[in-house]
């Protein structure tokens, strides 16, 4: 399985899992000058920007370590651009979540970090 196919499988599994948790999809793989947002979802009136990270193992610090200051900054920029293009949602509360996936990419285990960082940390 290629890295791209593995990433797509994990992201699809994460989307289905989050929907099962009650979130509603607003956008997937939203591109902007700031970068790409894996998933944009709605959770009880809040706009949730979800970064999905997959690691087969915990080498190099695992998935959480890969969402460093530079990545957070790019996610905040992409979220601002997305909200600018969707002004009806811009006044809603927002948060940045990270979903860490591990194991089999077709049936991964998830660790959902709600409000993993704030926009001012980006």
C-alpha positions, -999 to +999 in steps of 0.1 A: +000+000+000+014+034-009+017+062+016-010+081-001-034+052-001-026+045+035-033+081+044-066+081+025-077+049+043-068+063+077-085+096+070-117+079+058-117+057+089-112+087+111-140+105+094-164+076+099-153+073+136-158+110+143-192+109+126-201+080+149-191+102+178-217+128+167-197+152+146-209+164+112-187+168+081-184+203+067-154+199+044-127+173+036-092+181+023-099+218+022-070+235+004-060+272+009-028+292+006-022+284+043-022+247+037-046+218+038-073+210+064-079+172+067-114+175+080-136+205+089-165+193+111-193+206+133-196+196+169-225+211+189-224+244+170-186+247+170-164+245+139-138+218+144-106+217+124-093+182+126-057+171+118-055+133+113-020+118+120-011+082+114+019+063+127+024+026+125+046+028+157+057+054+182+091+060+167+100+097+163+076+106+190+044+093+174+017+113+156+013+140+183+050+151+180+045+157+143+020+186+150+048+210+159+047+248+160+052+251+123+024+227+115+001+244+140+008+278+124-001+264+089-033+249+103-043+282+119-036+300+086-056+275+066-085+277+091-086+315+089-087+313+051-114+286+052-135+307+076-130+337+053-145+318+025-174+306+047-185+338+065-217+323+078-196+300+100-169+325+110-187+338+141-191+303+156-167+290+183-138+271+167-113+245+180-084+225+167-085+188+173-059+161+165-068+125+158-039+102+163-044+069+145-022+038+149-022+001+139-038-013+108-046+015+084-079-001+074-090-005+111-069+019+131-071+027+168-078+064+175-067+088+202-088+120+199-072+151+213-100+176+215-088+213+216-053+200+211-040+236+207-053+271+205-052+295+175-028+318+194-003+289+198-001+286+160 
